[in-house]
Amino acid sequence: MPRAISGLQGAHRARRQLTRRSVIARQLEQIAPGTAAVQTHAGEDGRAKWVVLSSADGRPVGADAEQHRAAYGLLRRLLPEVDWTGARTYDVATGTVTDSEPAA
């Protein structure tokens, strides 16, 4: 029985993650249409200083400062477990956040 319960819990967790990814994708599309990736870049104090919204081909999405702030705020609210103090990239298609610090 514990394996069955564990399996159900895993399925519920996966469903929540899929739902959250869909919500983020839908809201980013409303904020800045065509956004496929959100990159944050950290300033010297470690806090995110600027945000780049990119299309699927890697080009910047035409968005104003308010749209950039809204996209960053959305990610911070819906992904509170992520440490946003460094450079990060959120991939809209996969729902994953990766470290975007340049390799030394």
Protein Blocks (a to p, Z undefined) as FASTA:
>chain_A
ZZmmmmmmmmmmmmmmmmmmmmmmmmmmmmmghiabdcddddfkopafbdcdddfkopac
dddfklmmmmmmmmmmmmmmbcfkbccdddfklopacdfbdcZZ
